[in-house]
Amino acid sequence: MKKEKDLNYLSYSEAIADALFLSMKKNKDVFIYGQGVDDPKGHYGTTKNFHKIFGKDRCFDTPICEDSMTGIGVGAALAGMRPVLIHQRMDFLMLSMNQIINMASKIPYFSNGKQKVPMVIRACIGRSWGQGAQHSQSLYSFFAHVPGLKVISPTTPYDVKGALIKSINENELVIFVEHRMLYNLKGYVPKKKYEIDFGFSRKIITGSDITLVGVSYTTIDCVNASKILKKKNINAEVIDLISIQPMETEKIIRSVKKTRNLIIVDNDWI
């Protein structure tokens, strides 16, 4: 594929960094904080040197105090800022549940919509080196059941940039889920700012015999499975869910009415 002048060939992590850079450049109220965001690797490269580019007031490390740090973000959001809190592991959002579920998600309801909590929590899922039961959970279904929260988990570099820009511009708390094994995935990404809407899924492959629905990295599993099935004369339709809450169920229903078979490939407990 020929690289066009308005496109960059970026990894998933570079696309996240691009979205953050453009958002922070445009809006001085956007800031990043979390454990290790200002270290030399910059959280898988997604925040590398941001503390040098935007200053330590807008990109800073935090202590291991998840509940307190989430509360700081909720307060900052209520004051008109747009915080992006980064968790290296989604597992430890469990320590912030009161702030997320009893505060951030409900304040707009308490105030009859007069107060907003425009905050993004980036949370990593998926296995990596030496990680066991407390460091590899997905948990996005927990948050998808809470009114007032949005949950999104893009798979491609294109979708992750647009979805993150959209999330930062939202006036609600967004749980933004990233799989570790996607950070090196590469693809063409527009240089300009653009948004991927919530409630959007993407049909990647058209088929007639079975519908495979993937979430985050399992979308790649579905694509790989479709190639194997093709050799067996089974045509699989593959859908990348992308937005978990709200969810575009209509596209899945239309597909299953056609194929009459459905497999949902999740990324959590066996």
Stockholm file with secondary structure:
# STOCKHOLM 1.0

chainA/1-270         MKKEKDLNYLSYSEAIADALFLSMKKNKDVFIYGQGVDDPKGHYGTTKNFHKIFGKDRCFDTPICEDSMTGIGVGAALAGMRPVLIHQRMDFLMLSMNQIINMASKIPYFSNGKQKVPMVIRACIGRSWGQGAQHSQSLYSFFAHVPGLKVISPTTPYDVKGALIKSINENELVIFVEHRMLYNLKGYVPKKKYEIDFGFSRKIITGSDITLVGVSYTTIDCVNASKILKKKNINAEVIDLISIQPMETEKIIRSVKKTRNLIIVDNDWI
#=GR chainA/1-270 SS CCCCTTEEEEEHHHHHHHHHHHHHHHCTTEEEEETTTTSTTTTTTTSTTHHHHSCTTTEECCCSCHHHHHHHHHHHHHTTCEEEEEESCGGGGGGGHIIIIIIITTHHHHTTTSSCCCCEEEEEESCCTTCCTTSCCCCHHHHHTSTTEEEECCCSHHHHHHHHHHHHHCSSEEEEEEEGGGTTCEEEEESSCCCCCTTCCEEEECCSSEEEEECTTHHHHHHHHHHHHHHTTCCEEEEECCEEESCCHHHHHHHHHHHSCEEEECCSCC
#=GC SS_cons         CCCCTTEEEEEHHHHHHHHHHHHHHHCTTEEEEETTTTSTTTTTTTSTTHHHHSCTTTEECCCSCHHHHHHHHHHHHHTTCEEEEEESCGGGGGGGHIIIIIIITTHHHHTTTSSCCCCEEEEEESCCTTCCTTSCCCCHHHHHTSTTEEEECCCSHHHHHHHHHHHHHCSSEEEEEEEGGGTTCEEEEESSCCCCCTTCCEEEECCSSEEEEECTTHHHHHHHHHHHHHHTTCCEEEEECCEEESCCHHHHHHHHHHHSCEEEECCSCC
//
